[in-house]
Amino acid sequence: MSTIQRFVPPIENLGLEVPNASGSDIAPRSVVVVNGRAFITIGGIPNGITATVERAGGFRVPALTGTAFAQGDPLYWDAGNTRVTNLAVDSSNVPLPYLGRCRAAKASGIAIAEVDIDQPMRVPRRIVRTVTNAEAAANGTNGQVDIVTGVISSTASQRCTVEVRTATSGRVKTGYDVNDVSLTPGTIRVAGVGSGTQIDENDVVIVTVHPEG
């Protein structure tokens, strides 16, 4: 029996039709991943059948323990451990699919999180980069990473949100600058700004490129 439970209905019918080509039946209230986004099945989906999954509403979902979630935190589906986490990448720095936002703060010892599923129809893209030694030594050793976003604009940074995490603990760093590179439209520069806010070798830079409009 699934441990995922709905507790807030969607405001309107916001289902999405998804084919099951996995080779196996999918159980009710399971998480399925489509194009890097995580959804929750309404009923079971037999192999070879297209059915509706939910992309809105509130659910209680198994969650990572040992870490507190704040209200509003983005949460990602960790299929390997069958739970949500506030880390955007796994232990190998592979991006995890976005599921929704934390509806209510969760203490570190609690194994269930309340998640508001809020999947948009237009899909954000994520770019994950591991900082090299040369990048960490740039910008007066504060660290500097240039990332090509694929956005054809001289103001690509306005369509992007950036997160920098340490490689060892996954802790989110703060205090860095995000700017557009003027001579190469579509490229953004993530730079450390001083003592305590450096971007270090093996840090993980996660850029989310949001759809236009």
C-alpha positions, 0 to 999 in steps of 0.5 A, a space after each residue: 500500500 502506498 504511503 503517499 496520501 492526498 490531504 488537499 484537493 486541487 482547485 481545478 482538474 489539473 491532471 496530465 495524461 501520461 503513458 506507462 511504457 515502463 514494462 510494469 504496472 504502476 501502483 496507485 499513489 506512486 511517483 512517476 517522472 516525466 521530462 524531469 518532473 515528478 507527478 503522483 498517480 491517481 489510480 494504478 496505471 497498467 503497463 501500456 496504458 495512458 492515464 492521468 497523473 496529478 500535478 497539483 494538490 497537497 500530499 503527505 509524502 515520505 521524507 528525508 530525516 535528519 534535515 529540517 524543511 522550511 515552509 516553501 522549500 522546493 522538494 525533489 523526489 529521490 527515487 532511490 530512497 523513495 522519499 522527498 528531499 530538499 537537495 536538488 541533486 543526489 550523492 553523484 550530483 545527478 539532478 533529482 526531479 522537482 515534485 513541489 514545495 514544502 507546505 508546512 515546516 518539517 522538523 529534522 526527525 520527522 519522516 513525513 513532509 506535506 508537499 504542495 504539488 505545483 507542476 507548471 505545464 511549461 517545464 523549467 530546465 535545470 543545468 548542474 555544474 561541478 566547479 573546477 579547480 581553475 574556476 575556483 581560482 578565478 575572480 581573485 580566488 573568490 571563484 567564478 563559473 560561466 554557464 551557457 543557459 540556452 536563453 537567447 537574450 542579454 538578460 538571461 539571468 532574469 530567467 534563471 534562479 541559481 543555487 550553490 551547494 557544497 559537494 561534501 554536505 550539500 549545504 546551500 551557500 549564500 552571498 554570491 553574485 549572478 550576472 549576465 556576460 555582456 559579450 556572450 548573450 545567454 551566458 550567466 556568471 556566478 561569482 563569489 564576492 569575498 571572504 566566506 562567500 567563495 565558490 570552491 572547487 567541487 561545489 555544485 552550481 544548479 541553474 534553473 532556467 524558467 520558461 518565458 512568460 
